[in-house]
Amino acid sequence: MDNRNYYCVIMAGGAGTRFWPVSRTARPKQFLDMAGTGKTFLRYTYERFSGIFPPENILVVTTARYTGLVREQIPEIPQENLLSEPYGRDTAPCIAYATYTLLKRDPKATMVVSPADHLIMDEEKFRKTIEDALDYASGNDVLMTLGIRPTKPDPNYGYIQAVGGKAAYEKEMPMPVKTFTEKPDPALAKVFIDSGEFFWNAGIFAWNAATIRNELEKHLPEVTRLFAGWESVLGTPMEQEFVTRAYSDCIRISIDYGVMEKTDRAWIYPAKFGWADIGNWEALYSHYPDKDNKGNAFISGEKLSDGNSRLLVYSKKKDKLIAISGLDNFMVIDTDDVLLICPKEDKKFKDFIAGIAMPDFEDFR
């Protein structure tokens, strides 16, 4: 791929609350080495895309409090390619900001947009898929999303049905989307899986910047009107003041709910590479490769384990002994100031940690 009009936007502003207590407000999961590999999610993501795009064509969007962490982990990023949001407002405002920025620099820009916390297996297939999706999007007014063949009825993902039903499901080519449903309830997710016609939405998009601008302005005018005047402000010393004012009145909404469920320009590209959205402890456990014969995953720390199964044990101290007996399907997460022992199921975990929002626990967020 040799096209100077192709760009990558990495979204790295999330709070990562479902990885508490390791992921905290001061340093959320995208800036952490969760699997003990020596690299953070963000660094992996940047290196993955730097094999496709030149450094000057990779942008990172994050909230203002994390710009220092981005510079620490991606020191080679050009200053003008680090876009700072004053507050987190989910993915639609983030993408609007990045889109207007690219249009100011290059009206012919075609962009891929990706979260910073995905696990990708088979980098060569990933690269080929990204290049093909960009090539198609550059010449067509489509909003392309990568589709993953699902393995279970997971209500945490968006579900996409391509035009053509089961026959379309087996194709390996761009196809128009028939239905796009973001995070259905568990019963509906099972219906989708049983039909054999639905993909997971990978949350990785490719589109021409002019096309996504038009669709944002059509479906989310309450967001895009706040960026009125961007042409004369972005890329100047007045940019941060302008963006802060826009975000102050901006609603919190994802690109999936705000645009992809509504647009008639949604297309899907079936992805053949291995993929996982490592969004919570349960997902990390599922994809952790080094489990013992009882399905226990020990990430760092010395362990003494007796009669346990399907455990996830994570310790920030490699020389600390973690002694556990008689637990099944639990996680034990040990940090400097918090010890968490909880069922591994993500819904139970979310319900359990809701109490952290109480003022008494401010120091532990």
SETI-501031 format. One record per residue: residue number from 1; residue in three letters; y, x negated, z of N, C-alpha, C in turn. Coordinates in steps of 0.2 Angstrom, whole numbers. Example, Ala and Ser with C-alpha at 12.3 -4.5 7.8 and 13.67 -1.06 7.14 Angstrom:
BEGIN
  seq  type  nnorth  neast    nup  canorth  caeast   caup  cnorth  ceast    cup
    1   ALA     -28    -66     39      -22     -62     39     -16    -66     39
    2   SER     -11    -64     35       -5     -68     36       0    -64     39
END
This chain:
BEGIN
  seq  type  nnorth  neast    nup  canorth  caeast   caup  cnorth  ceast    cup
    1   MET      -6     -4      0        0       0      0       6     -4      0
    2   ASP      10     -3     -5       17      -7     -5      22     -3     -7
    3   ASN      25      1     -2       30       6     -3      35      5      2
    4   ARG      41      3      1       46       1      6      49      8      9
    5   ASN      47     14      6       50      20      8      45     23     13
    6   TYR      40     20     15       35      22     20      37     20     27
    7   TYR      36     24     32       38      22     39      33     25     43
    8   CYS      33     22     49       29      25     55      33     26     61
    9   VAL      32     32     64       36      34     70      31     35     76
   10   ILE      31     31     81       27      31     87      30     35     92
   11   MET      27     40     95       30      44    100      27     41    107
   12   ALA      32     39    111       29      35    117      33     38    123
   13   GLY      35     44    124       39      46    129      36     51    134
   14   GLY      29     52    134       26      57    138      25     54    145
   15   ALA      24     59    150       24      58    157      17     56    159
   16   GLY      11     58    155        5      55    157       2     58    164
   17   THR       4     64    166        2      66    173      -5     67    174
   18   ARG      -9     68    168      -16      69    169     -20     63    170
   19   PHE     -16     57    171      -20      51    173     -17     49    180
   20   TRP     -14     53    184      -12      52    190     -18     50    194
   21   PRO     -18     46    199      -12      42    202     -11     35    199
   22   VAL     -15     33    194      -13      27    190      -7     28    186
   23   SER      -7     33    182       -1      34    178       5     38    183
   24   ARG      10     35    183       16      37    187      22     38    183
   25   THR      27     41    186       33      42    183      36     36    181
   26   ALA      36     31    185       39      24    183      35     21    177
   27   ARG      29     22    177       25      18    172      19     23    169
   28   PRO      20     27    165       15      32    163      10     29    158
   29   LYS       5     33    157       -1      30    154      -1     26    148
   30   GLN       4     27    143        5      24    137       7     16    138
   31   PHE       9     15    144       11       8    146       6      5    150
   32   LEU       0      8    151       -5       5    155     -11      3    151
   33   ASP     -15     -2    154      -21      -4    151     -27      0    155
   34   MET     -28      5    153      -32      10    157     -40      8    156
   35   ALA     -42      4    151      -49       3    150     -51     -4    152
   36   GLY     -46     -8    155      -47     -15    157     -48    -20    151
   37   THR     -45    -18    145      -46     -23    139     -40    -28    139
   38   GLY     -35    -28    142      -30     -32    142     -24    -30    138
   39   LYS     -25    -24    135      -19     -21    131     -18    -14    133
   40   THR     -12    -12    132      -10      -5    134     -11     -1    128
   41   PHE     -11      6    129      -11      11    124      -6      9    118
   42   LEU       0      8    121        6       7    116       5      1    112
   43   ARG       3     -4    115        2     -10    111      -4    -10    106
   44   TYR      -9     -6    108      -15      -5    103     -12     -1     97
   45   THR      -8      4     99       -5       9     93      -1      5     89
   46   TYR       4      1     92        8      -3     87       4     -8     83
   47   GLU       0    -12     86       -4     -17     82      -8    -13     76
   48   ARG     -11     -7     78      -14      -3     73     -10     -2     67
   49   PHE      -4      0     68        1       2     62       4     -4     59
   50   SER       5     -9     63        8     -15     60       3    -18     55
   51   GLY      -3    -16     54       -7     -18     49      -6    -14     43
   52   ILE      -2     -9     43       -1      -4     38       7     -5     35
   53   PHE      11     -5     40       18      -5     39      22    -12     41
   54   PRO      27    -14     37       31     -20     40      34    -18     46
   55   PRO      36    -23     51       39     -22     57      45    -18     57
   56   GLU      49    -19     52       56     -16     51      55     -8     49
   57   ASN      49     -6     47       48       1     46      44      5     51
   58   ILE      43      2     57       40       5     63      45      7     68
   59   LEU      46     13     70       50      15     75      46     18     81
   60   VAL      49     17     87       46      20     93      51     24     96
   61   VAL      49     30     98       54      35    101      51     36    108
   62   THR      56     35    113       54      35    120      60     38    124
   63   THR      58     40    130       64      42    135      68     36    137
   64   ALA      74     36    139       78      31    141      75     27    146
   65   ARG      72     29    151       69      26    157      64     21    155
   66   TYR      61     22    149       55      18    147      57     13    141
   67   THR      63     12    139       65       8    134      63      0    136
   68   GLY      64     -1    142       63      -8    145      55    -10    144
   69   LEU      51     -5    146       44      -5    145      42     -6    138
   70   VAL      45     -3    133       43      -4    126      45    -11    124
   71   ARG      51    -13    126       53     -20    124      48    -25    127
   72   GLU      46    -24    133       42     -28    136      35    -29    132
   73   GLN      32    -23    130       26     -23    127      26    -24    119
   74   ILE      32    -22    116       33     -24    109      39    -28    108
   75   PRO      39    -34    110       45     -38    110      48    -39    103
   76   GLU      43    -38     98       46     -39     91      49    -34     88
   77   ILE      49    -28     91       52     -22     88      60    -23     87
   78   PRO      63    -22     81       70     -22     80      74    -17     85
   79   GLN      79    -19     88       83     -15     92      85     -8     89
   80   GLU      86     -8     83       88      -2     80      82      3     79
   81   ASN      76      0     79       70       4     79      67      7     85
   82   LEU      71      6     90       69       9     97      74     15     98
   83   LEU      71     21     97       76      27     98      75     29    105
   84   SER      80     30    109       80      32    116      82     39    117
   85   GLU      78     43    119       79      50    121      82     50    129
   86   PRO      87     54    130       89      54    137      85     58    141
   87   TYR      81     63    139       76      67    143      70     68    138
   88   GLY      64     70    141       59      72    137      59     79    135
   89   ARG      59     81    129       59      88    127      53     89    122
   90   ASP      48     86    123       42      87    119      43     84    112
   91   THR      38     86    108       38      82    101      42     85     96
   92   ALA      44     91     96       49      94     90      56     90     91
   93   PRO      59     90     96       66      86     96      65     79     95
   94   CYS      59     76     97       58      69     96      57     68     88
   95   ILE      54     72     85       53      71     78      59     73     74
   96   ALA      63     78     76       70      79     73      74     73     74
   97   TYR      74     70     79       79      64     80      76     58     76
   98   ALA      70     57     75       67      52     71      68     53     64
   99   THR      68     60     62       68      62     55      76     61     53
  100   TYR      80     63     56       87      62     54      89     54     54
  101   THR      86     50     59       87      43     59      85     40     52
  102   LEU      79     42     50       76      39     44      80     41     38
  103   LEU      82     48     38       86      50     32      92     47     31
  104   LYS      95     45     37      102      41     37     101     34     33
  105   ARG      95     31     35       93      25     32      91     25     25
  106   ASP      86     30     24       83      30     18      81     38     16
  107   PRO      85     41     12       84      48     10      77     49      6
  108   LYS      74     44      4       68      45      1      62     43      6
  109   ALA      63     43     12       58      41     17      52     46     17
  110   THR      46     43     17       40      47     19      37     43     26
  111   MET      35     48     30       34      45     37      27     47     40
  112   VAL      24     43     43       18      45     48      21     46     55
  113   VAL      19     51     58       21      52     65      14     52     70
  114   SER      14     48     75        8      47     79      10     46     86
  115   PRO       6     49     91        6      48     98       4     41     99
  116   ALA       6     39    105        4      32    107      -2     31    111
  117   ASP      -6     36    112      -12      36    117     -19     38    113
  118   HIS     -20     36    107      -26      38    104     -31     32    103
  119   LEU     -37     34    104      -42      29    103     -45     29     96
  120   ILE     -45     24     92      -47      24     85     -53     20     84
  121   MET     -58     22     81      -64      18     79     -64     18     72
  122   ASP     -66     12     69      -66      10     62     -59     10     59
  123   GLU     -55      4     60      -48       3     59     -47      3     51
  124   GLU     -52      1     47      -52       1     40     -51      8     37
  125   LYS     -56     12     40      -55      19     37     -49     23     39
  126   PHE     -47     21     45      -40      24     48     -35     22     43
  127   ARG     -34     15     41      -29      13     37     -29     16     30
  128   LYS     -35     17     27      -36      20     21     -34     28     21
  129   THR     -35     31     27      -33      38     27     -26     39     28
  130   ILE     -23     34     32      -15      35     33     -12     33     26
  131   GLU     -14     28     22      -11      27     16     -12     33     11
  132   ASP     -18     36     11      -19      41      6     -15     47      8
  133   ALA     -14     49     14      -10      54     17      -3     53     15
  134   LEU      -1     47     16        6      45     14       8     46      7
  135   ASP       3     43      3        4      44     -5       4     51     -7
  136   TYR       0     55     -4        0      63     -6       7     66     -3
  137   ALA       8     65      3       14      68      6      21     65      2
  138   SER      21     59      0       27      57     -4      29     60    -10
  139   GLY      24     63    -13       25      67    -20      24     74    -19
  140   ASN      23     77    -13       22      84    -13      26     87     -6
  141   ASP      28     93     -7       32      96     -1      27     99      4
  142   VAL      23     94      7       18      97     12      19     94     19
  143   LEU      17     97     24       17      94     31       9     93     32
  144   MET       7     86     31        0      84     32      -2     82     39
  145   THR      -7     85     41      -10      83     48     -17     81     47
  146   LEU     -19     76     50      -26      73     50     -30     78     54
  147   GLY     -36     80     51      -41      84     54     -47     81     56
  148   ILE     -49     82     62      -55      79     65     -61     84     66
  149   ARG     -67     82     64      -72      87     65     -74     87     72
  150   PRO     -74     93     75      -74      94     82     -82     93     85
  151   THR     -82     91     91      -89      90     94     -90     95     99
  152   LYS     -85     99    102      -86     104    107     -80    109    107
  153   PRO     -81    115    110      -75     119    110     -70    118    115
  154   ASP     -66    113    114      -61     110    119     -55    114    118
  155   PRO     -52    117    123      -46     121    122     -40    117    123
  156   ASN     -40    110    124      -35     106    124     -32    104    117
  157   TYR     -35    105    112      -33     103    105     -31    109    101
  158   GLY     -27    108     96      -26     113     91     -31    113     86
  159   TYR     -32    119     83      -38     120     78     -35    122     71
  160   ILE     -38    119     66      -35     120     59     -41    123     55
  161   GLN     -40    128     51      -44     131     46     -41    130     39
  162   ALA     -45    126     35      -43     125     28     -44    131     24
  163   VAL     -40    132     19      -41     137     14     -48    135     10
  164   GLY     -53    140     10      -59     139      7     -65    139     12
  165   GLY     -64    140     18      -69     141     23     -74    135     24
  166   LYS     -80    137     24      -85     132     25     -86    127     20
  167   ALA     -85    129     14      -85     124      8     -80    119      8
  168   ALA     -74    121     11      -68     117     11     -69    112     17
  169   TYR     -73    114     22      -74     110     28     -78    103     26
  170   GLU     -82    103     21      -86      98     19     -82     93     14
  171   LYS     -76     95     12      -73      91      7     -69     85     10
  172   GLU     -68     80      6      -64      74      9     -58     73      4
  173   MET     -53     78      5      -47      78      1     -42     82      4
  174   PRO     -35     81      2      -30      86      5     -31     93      3
  175   MET     -30     97      8      -31     104      7     -26    108     11
  176   PRO     -24    114      8      -19     118     11     -22    121     18
  177   VAL     -18    123     23      -21     126     29     -21    133     28
  178   LYS     -26    136     31      -26     144     31     -23    146     38
  179   THR     -26    143     43      -23     145     50     -23    139     54
  180   PHE     -18    139     58      -16     133     63     -15    137     70
  181   THR     -20    135     75      -19     138     81     -19    133     86
  182   GLU     -13    132     90      -13     127     95     -15    129    102
  183   LYS     -20    125    104      -23     126    111     -25    133    112
  184   PRO     -31    136    109      -33     142    110     -37    142    117
  185   ASP     -38    148    120      -42     149    126     -49    147    124
  186   PRO     -53    145    130      -60     143    129     -64    147    124
  187   ALA     -63    154    125      -68     159    122     -66    158    114
  188   LEU     -60    158    112      -58     158    105     -60    151    102
  189   ALA     -59    145    106      -61     139    104     -68    139    102
  190   LYS     -72    142    106      -80     143    105     -81    146     98
  191   VAL     -77    152     97      -78     156     91     -76    151     85
  192   PHE     -71    147     86      -69     142     80     -75    137     79
  193   ILE     -77    135     84      -83     130     83     -89    133     80
  194   ASP     -91    139     82      -97     142     80     -96    144     73
  195   SER     -90    145     70      -89     147     63     -90    141     58
  196   GLY     -90    135     61      -91     129     56     -86    128     51
  197   GLU     -80    131     53      -74     130     48     -68    127     50
  198   PHE     -68    125     57      -62     122     60     -62    115     61
  199   PHE     -56    112     61      -55     105     63     -51    105     69
  200   TRP     -51     99     73      -46      98     78     -40     95     74
  201   ASN     -34     97     77      -28      93     75     -27     87     78
  202   ALA     -27     81     75      -27      75     78     -20     73     81
  203   GLY     -15     77     79       -8      76     81      -5     70     77
  204   ILE      -8     68     72       -5      62     68      -3     66     61
  205   PHE       3     65     59        6      69     54       8     64     48
  206   ALA       9     66     42       12      63     37      16     68     33
  207   TRP      22     66     31       26      70     27      33     67     25
  208   ASN      35     69     19       42      67     17      47     69     22
  209   ALA      52     65     23       57      66     28      61     72     27
  210   ALA      62     73     20       66      79     18      63     85     19
  211   THR      56     85     18       52      91     19      52     93     26
  212   ILE      50     88     31       50      90     38      57     92     40
  213   ARG      62     89     38       69      92     39      70     99     38
  214   ASN      68    101     32       69     108     29      65    113     34
  215   GLU      59    111     35       55     115     39      57    116     47
  216   LEU      60    110     49       63     110     56      69    115     56
  217   GLU      73    114     51       79     118     51      78    126     50
  218   LYS      72    127     46       70     134     45      67    137     51
  219   HIS      63    134     55       59     137     60      61    135     67
  220   LEU      65    130     68       68     128     74      76    127     74
  221   PRO      80    132     71       87     131     71      90    129     78
  222   GLU      87    132     83       90     131     90      89    124     92
  223   VAL      85    120     89       85     113     90      89    109     85
  224   THR      88    110     78       92     106     73      99    107     73
  225   ARG     102    113     75      109     114     75     112    109     80
  226   LEU     109    107     85      111     103     90     113     96     87
  227   PHE     109     94     82      110      88     78     115     88     73
  228   ALA     119     94     72      124      94     67     129     88     67
  229   GLY     130     85     62      135      80     61     131     73     62
  230   TRP     125     73     62      121      67     62     122     62     57
  231   GLU     124     64     51      125      60     45     130     54     47
  232   SER     136     56     51      141      51     52     140     48     59
  233   VAL     135     50     63      135      47     70     129     42     71
  234   LEU     123     44     68      117      40     69     118     33     66
  235   GLY     116     28     70      117      21     68     123     18     69
  236   THR     128     22     73      134      19     75     134     19     83
  237   PRO     140     16     85      140      15     93     141     22     96
  238   MET     142     27     93      142      34     96     136     38     96
  239   GLU     130     34     94      124      38     93     121     40    100
  240   GLN     121     36    105      118      38    111     122     44    115
  241   GLU     129     44    114      133      49    117     131     56    113
  242   PHE     130     55    107      129      61    102     122     64    104
  243   VAL     117     59    105      110      62    106     110     65    113
  244   THR     113     62    118      113      64    125     116     71    125
  245   ARG     121     73    121      124      79    121     119     84    118
  246   ALA     116     82    112      111      86    109     105     88    114
  247   TYR     103     83    117       97      85    121      98     89    127
  248   SER     105     88    130      107      92    136     105    100    135
  249   ASP     106    102    129      105     109    127      99    111    124
  250   CYS      95    106    123       89     107    119      83    110    123
  251   ILE      79    114    119       73     117    122      67    112    122
  252   ARG      62    113    126       56     109    126      51    113    122
  253   ILE      49    110    116       44     113    112      41    108    108
  254   SER      34    109    107       30     104    103      31    106     95
  255   ILE      30    101     91       30     102     84      25    107     82
  256   ASP      19    107     85       14     112     84      16    119     85
  257   TYR      19    121     90       21     127     91      27    129     87
  258   GLY      32    124     87       38     126     84      38    126     76
  259   VAL      33    122     73       33     122     66      27    123     63
  260   MET      21    119     65       15     119     61      12    126     61
  261   GLU      13    130     67       10     137     67      13    142     62
  262   LYS      19    140     60       24     145     57      24    143     49
  263   THR      24    137     48       26     134     41      20    137     36
  264   ASP      22    137     30       18     139     24      16    132     20
  265   ARG      19    127     23       18     120     19      13    116     23
  266   ALA       9    118     28        4     114     31      -2    113     27
  267   TRP      -4    107     27      -10     104     24     -14    100     29
  268   ILE     -20     99     27      -25      95     31     -28     90     27
  269   TYR     -29     84     30      -33      78     27     -38     77     32
  270   PRO     -45     79     30      -50      77     34     -51     70     36
  271   ALA     -52     68     42      -52      61     44     -59     59     45
  272   LYS     -62     53     43      -69      51     44     -69     46     49
  273   PHE     -64     43     51      -64      38     56     -65     41     63
  274   GLY     -68     37     68      -69      39     75     -62     40     78
  275   TRP     -62     45     82      -55      47     85     -56     50     92
  276   ALA     -52     48     96      -52      52    103     -45     52    105
  277   ASP     -42     58    108      -36      58    112     -38     57    119
  278   ILE     -36     51    121      -37      49    128     -32     52    133
  279   GLY     -32     59    134      -27      62    137     -28     63    145
  280   ASN     -34     62    147      -35      63    154     -41     59    156
  281   TRP     -43     59    163      -48      55    165     -55     57    162
  282   GLU     -56     64    161      -62      66    159     -63     63    152
  283   ALA     -58     63    148      -58      60    141     -60     52    141
  284   LEU     -57     49    146      -58      42    147     -65     40    149
  285   TYR     -68     45    153      -75      44    155     -79     45    149
  286   SER     -78     50    145      -82      52    139     -83     46    134
  287   HIS     -77     43    134      -77      37    128     -78     30    131
  288   TYR     -79     30    138      -80      23    141     -87     21    139
  289   PRO     -88     15    135      -94      13    133     -99     10    137
  290   ASP     -97      8    143     -101       4    148    -103      8    154
  291   LYS    -107     13    153     -110      17    158    -117     15    160
  292   ASP    -119     16    166     -125      14    168    -130     19    167
  293   ASN    -137     18    169     -142      23    167    -142     30    170
  294   LYS    -137     31    175     -136      37    178    -129     40    175
  295   GLY    -126     37    170     -120      40    167    -114     38    171
  296   ASN    -114     33    176     -109      31    180    -104     26    176
  297   ALA     -98     27    176      -93      22    173     -89     19    178
  298   PHE     -90     12    179      -86       9    184     -81      4    181
  299   ILE     -74      6    181      -69       2    178     -65     -2    183
  300   SER     -67     -8    183      -64     -13    188     -67    -12    195
  301   GLY     -66    -17    199      -68     -16    206     -76    -17    207
  302   GLU     -78    -20    213      -85     -21    215     -87    -14    217
  303   LYS     -94    -13    216      -96      -6    218    -103     -7    221
  304   LEU    -104     -2    226     -110      -1    229    -112      7    228
  305   SER    -116      8    224     -117      15    222    -125     17    224
  306   ASP    -126     23    227     -132      25    229    -133     33    228
  307   GLY    -137     35    223     -139      42    222    -133     45    219
  308   ASN    -129     42    215     -123      45    212    -125     46    204
  309   SER    -122     51    201     -122      51    194    -116     54    191
  310   ARG    -115     52    185     -109      54    181    -102     53    184
  311   LEU    -102     48    188      -96      46    191     -91     42    187
  312   LEU     -85     43    188      -79      38    185     -76     35    191
  313   VAL     -77     28    192      -74      25    197     -69     20    194
  314   TYR     -62     20    197      -57      16    194     -54     13    200
  315   SER     -53      6    200      -49       3    205     -45     -2    202
  316   LYS     -39     -3    205      -34      -7    203     -35    -14    206
  317   LYS     -39    -15    211      -41     -21    214     -48    -23    212
  318   LYS     -48    -29    208      -55     -31    206     -59    -33    211
  319   ASP     -57    -36    217      -61     -38    222     -62    -34    228
  320   LYS     -60    -27    227      -61     -22    232     -68    -19    231
  321   LEU     -72    -18    237      -78     -15    236     -77     -7    237
  322   ILE     -80     -4    232      -80       4    232     -87      6    233
  323   ALA     -88      9    239      -95      11    241     -95     19    241
  324   ILE    -100     21    237     -100      29    236    -108     31    237
  325   SER    -109     36    240     -116      39    240    -116     47    239
  326   GLY    -120     49    235     -122      56    235    -117     61    231
  327   LEU    -113     58    226     -108      62    222    -111     63    215
  328   ASP    -109     68    212     -111      70    205    -105     73    202
  329   ASN    -103     70    196      -98      72    192     -91     72    195
  330   PHE     -90     67    199      -84      66    202     -80     60    200
  331   MET     -74     59    201      -70      53    200     -67     50    206
  332   VAL     -67     44    207      -64      40    213     -59     35    210
  333   ILE     -53     37    211      -48      33    208     -44     30    214
  334   ASP     -44     23    214      -41      19    220     -35     15    218
  335   THR     -29     16    220      -23      12    219     -20     10    225
  336   ASP     -15      6    225      -12       3    231     -10      8    236
  337   ASP      -8     14    234       -5      19    239      -9     26    239
  338   VAL     -13     27    234      -17      33    234     -24     32    233
  339   LEU     -28     36    236      -35      36    235     -37     44    233
  340   LEU     -39     44    227      -41      51    224     -48     52    223
  341   ILE     -51     57    226      -58      59    226     -58     66    224
  342   CYS     -61     68    217      -60      74    215     -65     75    209
  343   PRO     -67     82    208      -72      83    203     -68     81    196
  344   LYS     -73     78    192      -70      75    185     -68     80    180
  345   GLU     -69     86    181      -67      92    176     -60     92    176
  346   ASP     -57     92    170      -50      91    169     -46     97    172
  347   LYS     -49    103    171      -45     109    174     -45    109    181
  348   LYS     -50    107    185      -50     107    192     -45    101    194
  349   PHE     -45     96    190      -41      91    192     -33     93    192
  350   LYS     -32     96    186      -25      99    185     -23    104    191
  351   ASP     -27    108    193      -26     113    198     -25    109    205
  352   PHE     -29    104    206      -29     100    212     -22     96    213
  353   ILE     -20     93    208      -14      89    208      -8     92    208
  354   ALA      -8     99    207       -2     103    206       3    102    212
  355   GLY      -1    101    218        3     100    224       7     94    224
  356   ILE       6     89    220       11      83    220      18     85    218
  357   ALA      19     91    215       26      93    213      30     95    220
  358   MET      27     95    225       30      97    231      34     91    234
  359   PRO      40     93    237       45      87    239      42     82    243
  360   ASP      37     84    247       34      80    252      30     74    249
  361   PHE      29     75    242       25      69    239      29     66    233
  362   GLU      35     66    234       40      63    229      38     56    228
  363   ASP      37     52    233       36      45    233      29     43    229
  364   PHE      25     48    228       18      47    225      18     49    218
  365   ARG      23     52    215       23      54    208      23     49    203
END
